[in-house]
Amino acid sequence: EAQLVESGGGLVQAGGSLTLSCVASGFTFDDYAIGWFRQAPGKEREGVSCISAIDRDTDYADSVKGRFTVSKDNVKNTVYLQMDSLKPEDTGVYYCGAGGEWGQGTQVTVSS
């Protein structure tokens, strides 16, 4: 059974940092690009960042460029999202997604 599990969320002050993790199981990690998404209260889910399956090409939403960094560890089947210089508008539930599967999400709250 394919599964994605996020962790690492929490409450942080503006300007702080968090690192999210997404552990994948039940499918071949190398076959899929992995994306990070977030959903703020009352808003639709939006793409934040993604990393390609093989060559590790990365992409970021304009709102997080220069502040967030996505990386992956194929041995650990884990994708990370390093979030620096966090802003209150970064608050939301963060999800990872791949191959049509979604994790349960992890809450990130940034206080002003």
C-alpha positions in Angstrom: 0.0 0.0 0.0 1.4 3.3 -1.0 1.7 5.8 1.8 3.2 9.2 2.5 3.7 10.5 6.0 4.5 14.1 6.8 6.1 15.4 10.0 7.9 18.4 11.3 5.2 21.0 11.5 4.7 23.3 14.5 4.3 26.8 15.8 7.1 29.2 15.1 7.6 33.0 15.2 7.9 35.0 12.1 11.5 34.8 10.8 12.0 31.4 12.2 12.6 28.1 10.5 11.1 24.6 10.3 12.0 21.5 8.4 9.3 19.2 7.1 9.8 15.6 6.2 7.8 13.3 4.0 8.5 9.6 4.2 7.2 7.4 1.3 6.5 3.7 1.5 4.8 1.1 -0.7 6.1 2.5 -4.0 9.3 3.0 -5.8 10.4 6.4 -4.6 12.7 7.1 -7.6 9.8 6.8 -10.1 7.9 9.8 -9.0 8.4 13.5 -8.6 7.4 14.6 -5.1 5.5 17.8 -4.5 4.9 19.9 -1.4 1.5 21.7 -1.2 -0.2 23.8 1.5 -3.7 24.8 2.3 -4.4 27.9 4.4 -7.8 28.2 6.2 -10.5 29.2 3.7 -8.2 28.8 0.7 -7.5 26.2 -1.9 -4.5 23.9 -1.8 -1.6 25.4 -3.6 1.7 24.1 -4.8 4.8 25.1 -2.9 7.7 23.1 -4.3 8.6 20.0 -6.1 11.6 17.8 -6.8 11.9 15.6 -9.8 12.4 11.8 -9.6 15.8 11.3 -11.0 17.8 14.4 -11.7 16.5 16.3 -8.6 15.4 19.3 -10.6 13.5 21.6 -8.2 10.8 24.2 -8.6 9.2 26.7 -6.2 6.2 28.9 -6.0 7.2 32.6 -6.3 6.0 33.2 -2.8 8.6 30.9 -1.3 11.6 31.3 -3.6 14.8 32.1 -1.8 13.3 31.0 1.6 12.3 27.3 1.1 14.6 24.5 -0.1 13.4 21.0 -1.1 15.7 18.0 -1.1 15.4 14.2 -1.1 17.2 11.2 0.3 16.5 8.2 -1.9 18.0 5.8 0.6 15.6 6.9 3.3 12.7 7.4 0.9 12.3 10.9 2.4 11.8 14.3 0.9 12.5 17.4 3.0 11.3 21.0 2.9 13.5 23.4 4.7 11.6 26.6 5.4 13.5 29.7 6.5 12.4 33.3 7.1 8.9 32.1 7.7 6.0 34.6 7.4 2.5 34.5 8.9 1.2 33.9 5.4 3.1 30.6 5.3 0.6 29.3 7.9 -1.4 26.3 6.7 -1.5 22.5 6.5 1.4 21.2 4.4 1.0 18.1 2.4 3.3 16.0 0.2 2.0 14.3 -2.8 3.3 11.8 -5.4 1.8 9.4 -7.9 -1.7 10.3 -6.9 -1.1 9.7 -3.2 -1.3 12.3 -0.5 -0.1 12.4 3.1 -2.3 13.4 6.0 -0.6 16.8 6.3 1.3 18.6 9.0 0.2 21.9 10.5 2.6 24.9 10.2 1.6 28.0 12.2 3.7 31.2 12.0 2.9 33.9 14.5 3.6 37.5 13.9 
